[in-house]
């Protein structure tokens, strides 16, 4: 699933193409929204909130979309879509006189009043990439989860929003934290600060990358059996959370040992 860095990059692309422009196409190919036509509405901007996208219209409505596992947006110069906008995978088409933005395989599409955005994002914790994030306050939410394993907690969007399995693994490795350490025993602010720094670096890079080096996208995530960059111990793949919501986690058994009380 795309994480907060990719979603923010997407929001910025949509914002650059649509902000301040009137829509000449506004097709929502989604169940109960199929009869809605947004053409004529002017876009005020697109923002990311965790893994969610909010495209706000000047008429007081907000288009909420979520990429889930397979979704993505593509931006075409108007007239160059060559049928891409007619794909059976297209869920949303937003077009101006200059650009056509197509959302493919989106996992969520909602149209709500802007004042009611809490209906779709109000359950989220603080966005790790929010410009005004209070790192200390966001971090304090983590140890408040008590005995829950830190890996499970960092994936819980109700605690802090935007992290997925990549930044879970990279953040815990950076701090040498065992993925099943009780949340109450970790420095939440330090973890949030690191996750934020890694994700901001990815947003600023030419291509998304947790390391800042496009030749090496991650340190541990997806590197099962390969040597840890610090100690050369083979990286292990395990799972965190409770089935069926458990997710994979990659970690170094030497750099991220279990706390002595858990041995």
GIDATA-V505221 format. One record per helix or strand of 3 or more residues. SS is the DSSP state (2 for helix, 1 for strand). FROM is the first residue (numbers start at 1). LEN is the number of residues. If there is no record, write none. Layout:
# GIDATA-V505221
<<SS FROM LEN> <SS FROM LEN>>
This chain:
# GIDATA-V505221
<<2 4 15> <1 25 4> <2 31 3> <1 42 8> <1 52 6> <1 61 6> <1 72 6> <2 84 3> <1 90 6> <1 99 6> <1 108 6> <2 114 3> <2 118 4> <2 135 9> <2 150 6> <2 165 11> <2 183 3> <2 188 17> <1 234 7> <1 247 6> <2 260 3>>
